[in-house]
Amino acid sequence: MNITLSIEERIVDSAREAARKMGKSLNQAVRDYLEQLAGSAMVLGLLPSPAPVNVGGHAWPCWYPRHPWAAG
């Protein structure tokens, strides 16, 4: 399935660089994140409140250990 997102250019540039540092394309990093997000929906009731992770100037909820590319 293909999806279209509207994201500020500076965020895309920063995310692409972060993905490159992880040895991934931005597309693969987004795919991986969506897989994690989908998996978290199945166990959401069993996990504590999410810790905010600052990525690209936006605080995202995170139920997983912090990634090295995620500041904050």
Secondary structure as the mmCIF struct_conf table of DSSP 4:
data_model
#
loop_
_struct_conf.conf_type_id
_struct_conf.id
_struct_conf.beg_label_comp_id
_struct_conf.beg_label_asym_id
_struct_conf.beg_label_seq_id
_struct_conf.end_label_comp_id
_struct_conf.end_label_asym_id
_struct_conf.end_label_seq_id
HELX_RH_AL_P HELX_RH_AL_P1 GLU A 9 LYS A 21
TURN_TY1_P TURN_TY1_P1 MET A 22 GLY A 23
HELX_RH_AL_P HELX_RH_AL_P2 LEU A 26 VAL A 43
HELX_RH_3T_P HELX_RH_3T_P1 LEU A 44 LEU A 46
BEND BEND1 LEU A 47 LEU A 47
HELX_LH_PP_P HELX_LH_PP_P1 PRO A 48 PRO A 50
STRN STRN1 ALA A 51 VAL A 55
TURN_TY1_P TURN_TY1_P2 GLY A 56 GLY A 57
STRN STRN2 HIS A 58 CYS A 62
BEND BEND2 TYR A 64 TYR A 64
HELX_LH_PP_P HELX_LH_PP_P2 PRO A 65 HIS A 67
TURN_TY1_P TURN_TY1_P3 PRO A 68 TRP A 69
STRN STRN3 ALA A 71 ALA A 71
#
